[in-house]
Amino acid sequence: MRIKILIYTLICIILTGLIGGCMYPPFAPAVEQPSYWPDTEWRTSTPEEQGIDSTSILSMLHEIRQKDLNIHSVLVIRHGYVVTEVYFPPYTREIKHPLHSITKSVTSAMTGMAIRDGYIKSIQQNVLDFFPEMAKGTKDKYLKDITLEHLLTMSAGFNTGTLPDFAGKDASFDAVEHILTYNSVLYRPGETFFYDSGLPQVLSTVIQKTSGLTLEEYAQHNLFSPLGITDYSWQSDPQGTTFGNNGLSLRPHDTAKLGYLYLHNGQWNGKQIVPAEWVQTSTTKHMETQGLMNAAEDDGYGYYWWIDSFGGYSAHGFGGQYVFVLPKLDMVVVFTGGIADPDFPAPHQLVKTYLLPAAQSAQPLAANPRMDDQLTTEIKNIQNTEKPAMPLPDIARQISGKTYRLVGVSPAGWPTEITFTFPGDETYTTSSLTTNGEILTVTGGLKNVFYMNKRGPESKTIVPMRGYWQDERTFIEEQYFDLSSDIQFLTVTYTFDGKKVSVTVDSSMDYFPTLTGTGEIIE
């Protein structure tokens, strides 16, 4: 094997001067085979048993809580063992989490498989080869030069986002035509990095046209099934084309499998799932990104993977979704979250500040039972937020069962009427009349614990809610729309004054400025 790699390397060196380099770097170096594969469950271990100092992990969790970072879960895996796993309520191990642009990294993997399976000849194919009707009509001087590689490296030459707004669109809407003709290609393809979520949708369409399977179907057969991933959802556009840029939701345990697959150069349990050379090429820097994005994305871009200067590479998604792959440390780290843009790089900094120094040795460290106990206690305190029930103020009994008509709070679907019911000091309910005439009744927890309302077909929509009385007149409520599809929560503050109530609504993701409204009891 070493001789083959040496020969390949020498050939590349010789040919570089002749043809500008080889398509792929040498095959990935051999990775030590794990003692087991987490097809069904990950095995667990103390951090010290895998050469990690628990003190640093504990300090990281302290910072997350002190800074009130809206992180939903943290998963640290070393040598194939989960050494830290923590979920911030209302999230739990079994709840799928939206991955947003981590979906792009999955699209990248499926592109490599499509080349292996012969559906795509090479990444040097021109995009318009797959859309000949568009090629005939275009007058764009650069559009015909865009290759699949340009899509993968975000260097197609556009200088604005091309992803359409699919709201209100039907099956007649052609997303690819919109993306490729939305604006003229401003720059010569391959020269300029511009992050554009429309480009992966074109790749999804290419895979569907050539394989006869949607991207979701192709991934289910060739990626999810071999890795034992069965609980997932993936959204599609109005034409039934799987979103290539986002829309995938997985449990954090299954998200970690994607990182572990790449850590092992695309191999899983003796089978090469993603070609090893594709793993290496797609996680190699192809485009400079310094100063173009944020502090977590300054070190370069591969094929829908971000390069990390501290070693390794990562998949990123809006709101703080991250999969870090650290080959030299034999480590995978997963974060999920609902982090607003200013704090988006926080998980990247947490890895750099705490987890890299924590991985002190490839061999076990001396047992540290005292620190292990402290870490276990911290995780329990994070995951179990219940507090003793507080007596309800008099106003709670006065308004219980009364209906308020609301005005001024403007988002579509926001209730025009709301009725609070406080049957005791553990839970409460709200019954809301929405603008479309639907009555929605939801239960909330009063002991600092989210009540998990399950709604919709097969009760798959999870709507958590909790509330507390800040003082004798002010009730504060935290509510989510659906944990598996939305990462924001709303903080709704009701201030009661006799028969009147004032309302403010804040988004954890800063989707909108603070909304205000008023209401009055309907006599």
C-alpha positions as CSV (number, residue, x, y, z in Angstrom):
1,M,0.0,0.0,0.0
2,R,2.8,2.4,0.9
3,I,4.5,1.7,-2.4
4,K,1.3,2.4,-4.3
5,I,0.8,5.7,-2.5
6,L,4.5,6.7,-3.2
7,I,4.0,5.9,-6.9
8,Y,0.8,7.8,-7.1
9,T,2.4,10.8,-5.4
10,L,5.4,10.8,-7.8
11,I,3.0,10.6,-10.8
12,C,1.1,13.6,-9.4
13,I,4.3,15.6,-9.0
14,I,5.3,14.8,-12.6
15,L,1.9,15.5,-14.0
16,T,1.4,18.7,-12.1
17,G,3.6,20.6,-14.5
18,L,1.9,19.0,-17.5
19,I,-1.9,19.0,-16.7
20,G,-2.2,21.1,-13.6
21,G,-2.5,18.3,-11.0
22,C,-4.5,15.2,-10.3
23,M,-8.2,15.0,-9.6
24,Y,-7.8,13.4,-6.2
25,P,-5.0,13.5,-3.6
26,P,-3.5,10.1,-2.6
27,F,-5.8,7.7,-0.8
28,A,-6.4,8.6,2.8
29,P,-4.0,7.1,5.3
30,A,-5.1,4.0,7.0
31,V,-7.2,4.7,10.2
32,E,-7.1,2.2,13.1
33,Q,-10.2,0.1,13.0
34,P,-12.5,0.7,16.0
35,S,-13.3,-2.0,18.4
36,Y,-17.0,-1.7,17.4
37,W,-19.3,0.2,15.1
38,P,-22.2,2.2,16.5
39,D,-24.8,0.8,14.1
40,T,-27.5,0.9,16.8
41,E,-26.0,2.6,19.9
42,W,-22.8,4.4,20.9
43,R,-20.9,3.0,23.8
44,T,-20.0,5.3,26.6
45,S,-16.9,6.0,28.7
46,T,-15.5,8.5,31.2
47,P,-13.5,11.2,29.5
48,E,-10.3,10.1,31.3
49,E,-10.6,6.6,30.0
50,Q,-10.3,8.1,26.5
51,G,-7.4,10.5,27.3
52,I,-9.6,13.6,28.0
53,D,-9.4,15.8,31.0
54,S,-12.9,16.1,32.6
55,T,-12.0,19.5,34.1
56,S,-12.0,21.2,30.7
57,I,-15.3,19.7,29.7
58,L,-16.8,20.9,33.0
59,S,-15.4,24.4,32.4
60,M,-16.9,24.4,28.9
61,L,-20.4,23.5,30.3
62,H,-20.0,26.3,32.9
63,E,-19.3,28.8,30.1
64,I,-22.3,27.7,28.1
65,R,-24.5,28.3,31.1
66,Q,-22.9,31.5,32.3
67,K,-23.1,33.1,28.9
68,D,-26.6,31.7,28.4
69,L,-25.6,30.4,24.9
70,N,-28.7,28.9,23.3
71,I,-27.0,25.5,22.8
72,H,-29.4,22.5,22.6
73,S,-27.0,19.6,22.8
74,V,-23.3,18.7,23.0
75,L,-21.9,15.3,22.1
76,V,-18.2,14.5,22.4
77,I,-16.9,11.2,21.0
78,R,-13.3,10.0,21.2
79,H,-11.9,6.6,20.1
80,G,-15.5,5.7,19.2
81,Y,-16.9,6.3,22.7
82,V,-19.3,9.0,23.9
83,V,-17.5,10.7,26.7
84,T,-19.9,13.6,27.1
85,E,-23.5,13.9,26.2
86,V,-25.8,16.7,27.4
87,Y,-29.2,18.0,26.3
88,F,-30.5,21.4,27.3
89,P,-34.3,21.3,27.9
90,P,-36.6,20.8,26.1
91,Y,-34.3,18.8,23.9
92,T,-33.6,15.1,24.5
93,R,-31.6,12.3,22.9
94,E,-34.6,11.0,21.0
95,I,-35.7,14.3,19.4
96,K,-34.6,15.0,15.8
97,H,-33.0,18.4,15.4
98,P,-32.9,20.5,12.2
99,L,-29.4,20.5,10.8
100,H,-29.8,23.4,8.4
101,S,-26.7,23.7,6.2
102,I,-25.1,20.5,7.6
103,T,-27.4,19.2,4.9
104,K,-25.0,20.5,2.4
105,S,-22.2,18.2,3.7
106,V,-24.6,15.3,3.2
107,T,-25.3,16.5,-0.4
108,S,-21.5,16.6,-0.9
109,A,-21.2,12.9,0.2
110,M,-24.0,11.9,-2.1
111,T,-22.3,13.7,-5.0
112,G,-19.2,11.6,-4.4
113,M,-21.3,8.4,-4.4
114,A,-23.0,9.5,-7.6
115,I,-19.7,9.8,-9.3
116,R,-18.6,6.4,-8.0
117,D,-21.9,4.8,-9.2
118,G,-21.5,6.3,-12.7
119,Y,-24.4,8.7,-12.6
120,I,-22.1,11.6,-12.9
121,K,-18.9,11.4,-15.0
122,S,-16.9,13.9,-13.0
123,I,-17.0,17.1,-11.1
124,Q,-15.6,18.8,-14.2
125,Q,-18.8,18.3,-16.1
126,N,-20.6,21.5,-17.0
127,V,-23.8,22.1,-15.1
128,L,-25.7,22.9,-18.3
129,D,-24.8,19.5,-19.7
130,F,-27.7,18.3,-17.4
131,F,-30.0,21.1,-18.5
132,P,-29.6,21.3,-22.3
133,E,-32.8,23.3,-22.8
134,M,-31.3,26.1,-20.6
135,A,-28.0,25.9,-22.5
136,K,-29.7,26.7,-25.8
137,G,-31.3,29.9,-24.6
138,T,-28.7,31.5,-22.4
139,K,-26.7,34.5,-23.4
140,D,-24.8,34.6,-20.2
141,K,-21.1,34.5,-21.1
142,Y,-20.1,32.6,-17.9
143,L,-23.1,30.4,-17.3
144,K,-21.9,27.7,-19.7
145,D,-18.5,27.6,-17.9
146,I,-20.0,26.6,-14.5
147,T,-19.0,23.0,-13.5
148,L,-20.2,20.8,-10.7
149,E,-17.0,21.6,-8.8
150,H,-17.9,25.3,-8.9
151,L,-21.2,24.4,-7.2
152,L,-19.4,22.4,-4.6
153,T,-16.9,25.1,-3.8
154,M,-19.4,28.0,-3.8
155,S,-17.5,29.6,-6.7
156,A,-20.1,29.6,-9.4
157,G,-19.6,33.4,-9.9
158,F,-22.8,34.8,-8.6
159,N,-22.6,37.7,-6.2
160,T,-26.1,37.2,-4.6
161,G,-28.0,34.4,-3.1
162,T,-30.0,32.5,-5.7
163,L,-32.2,30.2,-3.5
164,P,-35.8,31.1,-4.3
165,D,-38.5,31.7,-1.7
166,F,-40.7,28.6,-2.2
167,A,-43.7,30.0,-0.2
168,G,-46.7,29.9,-2.5
169,K,-44.9,28.1,-5.3
170,D,-46.5,25.0,-6.9
171,A,-45.1,22.0,-8.9
172,S,-44.8,24.2,-12.0
173,F,-42.1,26.3,-10.5
174,D,-38.6,25.4,-11.8
175,A,-36.2,26.0,-9.0
176,V,-33.0,25.3,-11.1
177,E,-34.0,27.7,-13.8
178,H,-34.6,30.4,-11.2
179,I,-31.2,29.7,-9.5
180,L,-29.1,29.7,-12.7
181,T,-30.9,32.6,-14.3
182,Y,-31.7,34.7,-11.3
183,N,-28.9,37.1,-12.0
184,S,-26.1,37.1,-14.5
185,V,-22.9,35.3,-13.5
186,L,-20.7,38.3,-12.5
187,Y,-17.4,36.6,-11.9
188,R,-15.5,34.0,-13.8
189,P,-16.5,30.6,-12.3
190,G,-13.9,29.2,-9.9
191,E,-12.3,32.5,-8.9
192,T,-14.5,34.0,-6.2
193,F,-16.1,32.4,-3.1
194,F,-19.7,33.5,-2.5
195,Y,-21.8,31.4,-0.1
196,D,-25.0,30.6,-2.0
197,S,-27.6,28.1,-0.8
198,G,-29.1,27.8,-4.2
199,L,-26.2,25.9,-5.6
200,P,-26.7,22.7,-3.6
201,Q,-30.3,22.6,-4.9
202,V,-28.9,22.3,-8.4
203,L,-26.8,19.4,-7.3
204,S,-29.8,17.7,-5.8
205,T,-31.6,18.0,-9.1
206,V,-28.6,16.6,-11.0
207,I,-28.5,13.6,-8.8
208,Q,-32.3,13.1,-9.2
209,K,-32.1,13.5,-13.0
210,T,-29.2,11.0,-13.4
211,S,-30.1,8.4,-10.8
212,G,-33.8,8.4,-11.0
213,L,-34.0,8.8,-7.2
214,T,-34.5,11.8,-5.2
215,L,-31.6,12.9,-3.0
216,E,-33.4,11.6,0.0
217,E,-34.1,8.2,-1.6
218,Y,-30.5,7.9,-2.8
219,A,-29.2,8.8,0.7
220,Q,-31.6,6.4,2.4
221,H,-30.3,3.4,0.3
222,N,-26.6,4.4,0.2
223,L,-25.9,6.3,3.4
224,F,-28.6,6.2,6.1
225,S,-29.4,2.5,5.9
226,P,-25.7,1.3,6.1
227,L,-25.2,3.6,9.1
228,G,-28.3,2.4,10.9
229,I,-30.1,5.8,10.6
230,T,-33.8,5.2,10.5
231,D,-35.3,8.2,12.3
232,Y,-34.9,11.2,10.0
233,S,-36.9,13.7,8.0
234,W,-35.9,15.7,4.9
235,Q,-37.9,18.4,3.2
236,S,-38.5,18.8,-0.5
237,D,-39.4,21.7,-2.8
238,P,-42.8,21.9,-4.6
239,Q,-41.6,19.7,-7.5
240,G,-40.6,16.9,-5.0
241,T,-36.9,17.6,-5.3
242,T,-35.1,17.1,-2.0
243,F,-33.6,20.2,-0.6
244,G,-29.8,20.0,-1.1
245,N,-29.0,23.0,1.1
246,N,-31.1,22.3,4.2
247,G,-34.2,20.5,5.5
248,L,-32.6,17.4,7.0
249,S,-33.3,16.6,10.6
250,L,-31.5,13.9,12.6
251,R,-31.0,12.9,16.2
252,P,-27.6,14.1,17.5
253,H,-26.5,10.5,17.9
254,D,-27.1,9.9,14.2
255,T,-25.6,13.3,13.2
256,A,-22.4,12.1,15.0
257,K,-22.4,9.0,12.8
258,L,-21.8,11.3,9.7
259,G,-18.7,12.7,11.4
260,Y,-17.5,9.3,12.4
261,L,-17.9,8.0,8.9
262,Y,-15.7,10.8,7.6
263,L,-13.3,10.3,10.5
264,H,-12.8,6.8,9.1
265,N,-12.4,8.0,5.5
266,G,-15.9,7.0,4.4
267,Q,-15.6,3.4,5.7
268,W,-18.2,1.8,8.0
269,N,-18.0,-1.6,9.4
270,G,-15.8,-3.0,6.7
271,K,-17.7,-1.4,3.8
272,Q,-16.6,1.7,1.9
273,I,-19.7,3.9,2.0
274,V,-18.2,7.2,0.7
275,P,-15.1,6.8,-1.6
276,A,-12.0,7.5,0.5
277,E,-10.5,9.8,-2.1
278,W,-13.8,11.8,-2.1
279,V,-13.6,12.3,1.6
280,Q,-10.1,13.6,1.4
281,T,-10.8,15.9,-1.6
282,S,-14.0,17.3,-0.2
283,T,-12.4,18.1,3.2
284,T,-9.3,19.8,1.6
285,K,-9.3,23.6,1.2
286,H,-10.3,24.7,-2.3
287,M,-11.4,28.3,-1.7
288,E,-10.1,31.0,0.6
289,T,-12.7,32.5,3.0
290,Q,-10.7,34.8,5.2
291,G,-12.9,37.8,6.2
292,L,-15.8,36.7,4.1
293,M,-18.0,34.9,6.7
294,N,-17.4,34.8,10.4
295,A,-14.7,33.7,12.9
296,A,-15.7,30.1,12.6
297,E,-15.4,30.1,8.8
298,D,-12.2,31.9,8.1
299,D,-10.0,29.0,7.3
300,G,-11.2,27.9,3.9
301,Y,-13.8,25.8,2.2
302,G,-13.8,22.4,0.6
303,Y,-16.8,20.7,-1.0
304,Y,-19.5,21.9,1.4
305,W,-17.1,21.3,4.3
306,W,-15.4,24.0,6.3
307,I,-11.7,23.7,7.0
308,D,-10.4,24.3,10.6
309,S,-6.9,25.7,11.1
310,F,-6.7,24.0,14.5
311,G,-6.9,20.7,12.7
312,G,-9.6,18.8,10.9
313,Y,-12.8,20.1,9.3
314,S,-16.4,20.7,10.1
315,A,-20.0,20.9,8.8
316,H,-21.9,24.0,9.8
317,G,-25.6,24.9,10.0
318,F,-27.6,28.0,10.8
319,G,-28.3,28.5,14.4
320,G,-25.2,26.7,15.7
321,Q,-25.3,23.3,14.2
322,Y,-21.8,21.8,14.0
323,V,-20.1,18.5,13.3
324,F,-16.4,18.7,14.0
325,V,-14.1,16.0,12.7
326,L,-10.6,16.0,14.3
327,P,-8.6,13.1,12.7
328,K,-5.4,13.6,14.6
329,L,-7.3,13.4,17.9
330,D,-9.6,10.6,16.7
331,M,-12.5,12.7,17.9
332,V,-15.9,13.9,16.7
333,V,-17.9,16.7,18.3
334,V,-21.5,17.6,17.7
335,F,-23.3,20.8,18.7
336,T,-26.9,21.6,18.0
337,G,-28.4,25.0,18.9
338,G,-30.6,28.0,18.3
339,I,-27.8,30.5,18.4
340,A,-28.5,34.0,16.9
341,D,-25.9,35.2,14.3
342,P,-23.7,37.3,16.6
343,D,-22.8,34.2,18.7
344,F,-22.8,31.7,15.8
345,P,-19.0,31.0,16.1
346,A,-19.4,30.1,19.8
347,P,-19.2,26.3,19.4
348,H,-16.1,26.7,17.3
349,Q,-14.4,28.7,20.0
350,L,-15.5,26.2,22.7
351,V,-13.8,23.4,20.8
352,K,-10.7,25.5,20.4
353,T,-10.6,26.7,24.0
354,Y,-11.7,23.6,26.0
355,L,-11.8,20.4,24.0
356,L,-8.6,20.5,22.1
357,P,-6.5,21.1,25.2
358,A,-8.6,18.5,27.0
359,A,-7.5,15.7,24.6
360,Q,-4.2,15.4,26.3
361,S,-3.2,11.9,25.4
362,A,-4.2,9.1,23.0
363,Q,-3.9,6.8,26.0
364,P,-6.1,6.7,29.2
365,L,-5.5,9.3,31.9
366,A,-5.5,8.5,35.6
367,A,-9.0,8.1,36.9
368,N,-10.5,11.2,38.4
369,P,-13.6,10.1,40.3
370,R,-14.1,13.5,42.0
371,M,-14.1,15.4,38.8
372,D,-16.2,12.7,37.1
373,D,-18.8,13.1,39.8
374,Q,-18.8,16.9,39.4
375,L,-19.3,16.5,35.6
376,T,-22.1,14.0,36.1
377,T,-23.8,16.4,38.6
378,E,-23.5,19.4,36.2
379,I,-25.1,17.4,33.4
380,K,-27.9,16.3,35.6
381,N,-28.5,19.9,36.7
382,I,-28.6,21.0,33.1
383,Q,-31.0,18.3,32.0
384,N,-33.3,18.4,35.1
385,T,-34.5,21.9,35.6
386,E,-37.5,21.2,37.8
387,K,-38.0,23.5,40.8
388,P,-40.6,23.3,43.6
389,A,-44.0,24.6,42.6
390,M,-44.7,28.2,43.8
391,P,-48.1,29.3,45.0
392,L,-50.1,30.9,42.3
393,P,-50.7,34.7,42.8
394,D,-54.3,35.9,43.2
395,I,-54.3,37.2,39.7
396,A,-53.9,33.7,38.3
397,R,-57.2,32.6,39.9
398,Q,-58.9,35.8,38.8
399,I,-58.0,35.4,35.1
400,S,-58.4,31.6,35.0
401,G,-61.1,30.7,32.5
402,K,-61.4,34.3,31.2
403,T,-60.9,35.1,27.5
404,Y,-58.9,38.1,26.3
405,R,-59.3,39.6,22.8
406,L,-55.8,40.6,21.6
407,V,-54.9,43.4,19.2
408,G,-51.6,44.7,17.9
409,V,-49.5,41.4,17.8
410,S,-49.1,41.0,14.1
411,P,-47.4,37.7,13.0
412,A,-49.6,35.5,10.8
413,G,-51.2,32.8,12.9
414,W,-50.9,34.8,16.2
415,P,-54.1,34.4,18.2
416,T,-56.8,37.0,18.2
417,E,-58.2,35.6,21.4
418,I,-56.6,33.7,24.3
419,T,-57.9,31.9,27.4
420,F,-55.7,31.0,30.3
421,T,-56.6,28.2,32.7
422,F,-54.7,27.6,35.9
423,P,-56.1,24.4,37.5
424,G,-53.2,24.1,40.0
425,D,-49.6,24.9,40.5
426,E,-48.0,22.4,38.2
427,T,-49.5,23.0,34.7
428,Y,-51.7,25.5,32.9
429,T,-53.4,25.7,29.6
430,T,-53.9,28.3,26.9
431,S,-56.7,28.1,24.3
432,S,-56.1,30.4,21.4
433,L,-58.3,31.4,18.5
434,T,-56.1,32.0,15.5
435,T,-56.7,34.3,12.6
436,N,-57.8,31.3,10.5
437,G,-60.5,30.4,13.0
438,E,-58.7,27.4,14.5
439,I,-58.8,26.9,18.3
440,L,-55.4,25.6,19.6
441,T,-55.2,24.3,23.2
442,V,-51.7,23.8,24.6
443,T,-50.5,22.9,28.1
444,G,-47.5,24.5,29.8
445,G,-45.4,23.5,32.8
446,L,-45.2,25.7,35.9
447,K,-42.3,24.0,37.7
448,N,-39.6,25.2,35.3
449,V,-40.2,22.1,33.2
450,F,-41.5,22.1,29.6
451,Y,-44.7,20.3,29.0
452,M,-44.2,18.4,25.7
453,N,-47.4,18.8,23.7
454,K,-47.6,16.2,20.8
455,R,-49.7,17.2,17.9
456,G,-50.4,16.5,14.2
457,P,-50.3,13.2,12.3
458,E,-48.9,10.4,14.5
459,S,-48.2,13.0,17.2
460,K,-44.9,13.8,15.5
461,T,-45.1,17.6,16.0
462,I,-43.6,18.4,19.5
463,V,-44.7,21.7,21.0
464,P,-43.0,22.4,24.3
465,M,-44.2,25.2,26.6
466,R,-43.5,26.4,30.1
467,G,-44.3,29.5,32.1
468,Y,-43.7,31.2,35.4
469,W,-45.0,34.2,37.4
470,Q,-42.3,36.8,37.6
471,D,-44.3,38.8,40.0
472,E,-47.9,39.3,41.1
473,R,-49.0,40.7,37.7
474,T,-46.4,39.4,35.2
475,F,-46.5,35.9,33.6
476,I,-43.7,34.9,31.3
477,E,-44.0,32.0,28.8
478,E,-41.5,30.2,26.7
479,Q,-42.9,28.3,23.7
480,Y,-41.6,26.4,20.7
481,F,-43.6,25.7,17.5
482,D,-42.1,22.3,16.6
483,L,-38.8,21.0,18.0
484,S,-37.9,18.9,15.0
485,S,-38.3,21.7,12.4
486,D,-37.7,25.0,14.1
487,I,-34.9,26.1,16.4
488,Q,-36.3,29.4,17.7
489,F,-38.4,29.8,20.8
490,L,-40.6,32.7,21.7
491,T,-40.6,34.5,25.0
492,V,-44.1,36.0,25.6
493,T,-44.6,38.4,28.5
494,Y,-48.1,39.0,29.7
495,T,-48.7,41.9,32.2
496,F,-52.1,41.9,33.7
497,D,-53.8,45.1,35.0
498,G,-57.4,44.5,36.0
499,K,-59.4,43.5,32.9
500,K,-56.5,44.4,30.6
501,V,-53.3,42.7,29.5
502,S,-50.3,44.0,27.6
503,V,-48.2,41.5,25.6
504,T,-44.6,41.5,24.3
505,V,-43.1,38.8,22.1
506,D,-39.4,38.2,21.6
507,S,-37.7,35.7,19.3
508,S,-34.6,33.9,20.6
509,M,-33.2,34.0,17.0
510,D,-33.9,37.7,16.5
511,Y,-36.2,36.9,13.6
512,F,-38.2,40.0,14.3
513,P,-38.0,43.0,16.6
514,T,-40.0,42.9,19.8
515,L,-43.7,42.7,19.1
516,T,-46.2,44.4,21.3
517,G,-50.0,44.1,21.7
518,T,-52.8,44.6,24.2
519,G,-55.9,42.7,25.2
520,E,-59.0,43.0,27.3
521,I,-61.3,40.5,28.8
522,I,-64.4,39.7,26.8
523,E,-67.4,40.2,29.0
